[in-house]
Amino acid sequence: MNATVTSPTLDDALADSRTYADDRAFHALLTRLRHEDPVHWTQPEGYRPFWTITRHADIMEIEKQAERFVSAPRTALRSAEAEEQIRRRTGSVQPIRSLIQMDAPDHRHFRGLTQTWFGPKRLKELDESIGEIADSFIDKMTQLDGECDFAADIAVWFPLRVVMLILGVPEEDLGLMLKLTQQHFAASDPSVAAEGKVEAGAAASELFQYFNVLTAERRKNPRNDIVSLLADATVNDAPISDFDRNSYYFLLAVAGHDTTSSSISGLMHALAENPDQRERLTADPDLLPKAIEEGIRWTSPVRHFFRTATEDCLLRGCEIKAGDSLMLSYPSANRDEDVFDDPFAFRIDRAPNPHLAFGYGPHLCLGQHLAKMEMRALFAKLLPRIESLEISGEPRWLETNFVGGLKSLPIRYLMHR
């Protein structure tokens, strides 16, 4: 076992949600691991131990070998206490069973249920609706008299509106969806915890109840939305279970907007901090697709996923045992000096840009094209309207070790009328 980095403080920091709210300290920690101990045996207090994997090449190799490194037993970092709370609710350490938790062959079958919904043809049909939603948020920025919290006022709500349109959730329930998202991904953040302590897995349970009602309605009155699509879906000629169906809804409703909102606020933050890049992008809109990829790399909203080894193997000389957990650090992979030239520079024309923010291999994000489409719709219309832009307060990140990004981005701006 390579044990160059052995500090228990470092191990605790990798699990501590507060680490992820200090972007510079977080990346300094990951850089140290990449250089000194890229396959690091990690034993935080109060957590089951695991290997922390920080190199781009190693994460790609693990992701490619989906039968050797499976998703189901442990997908995210949770304390032993949280795992026990979930076990009491579900009989498993997993609060849901979505595509993220599935392995072959179920993963392939369930992914196929909505594959066409997130393909080019269907997304093209949504283009006008997404553009109209983007317009409404640009109008909102115009009405806010040159100052807003871009993360809280714009970035959170825009992709939420889009995903709920696709699912078929009424607009009046957006607030509930946002609350449950934050409780699931960022219950450790003080701003979320202030609303009351939430037991692990409780957000999923509440959302399941909500979608049970909506599914029953769609069976009576189907519409052109995903809830209607999955209401009576089958796999191998058998109806999918309520638990699997609700887990699917949960994945789309919660993860489907949270990662995109983080990428949107992260890109805006980077453009505000790098005015030369913003001015260049405004002058050359054809660079927008590359700028979006760079914004996603820069932000890396999914902090990690776990995989579990199904057999003994060696990784960079470290003996991985069958049953060992491996935490794949995507933010670290996306700053790997072996892959990215000057990785801590934000470059809107970065090419190639083989970031792993959407994962890799069979679990490559189903909604990646929708996410990029939403970002294009918003920034293509917003950037030409912005005459000046600056950060007007202290940006703040969510305290969460799983999925997150900026929770506050105060900006001051002048828009062309």
Secondary structure, 3 states (H helix, E strand, C coil): CCCCCCCHHHHHHHHCHHHHHCHHHHHHHHHHHHHHCCEEEECCCCCCCEEEECCHHHHHHHHHCCCCEECCCCCCCCCHHHHHHHHHHHCCCCCCCCCCCCCCCHHHHHHHHHHHHHCHHHHHHHHHHHHHHHHHHHHHHHHCCCEEEHHHHHHCHHHHHHHHHHHCCCHHHHHHHHHHHHHHHHCCCHHHHCCCCCCCCHHHHHHHHHHHHHHHHHHHCCCCCHHHHHHCCEECCEECCHHHHHHHHHHHHHHHHHHHHHHHHHHHHHHHHCHHHHHHHHHCHHHHHHHHHHHHHHHCCECEEEEEECCCEEECCEEECCCCEEEEEHHHHCCCCCCCCCCCCCCCCCCCCCCCCCCCHHHCCCCHHHHHHHHHHHHHHHHHHEEEEEECCCCEECCCCCECCEEECEEEEEECC
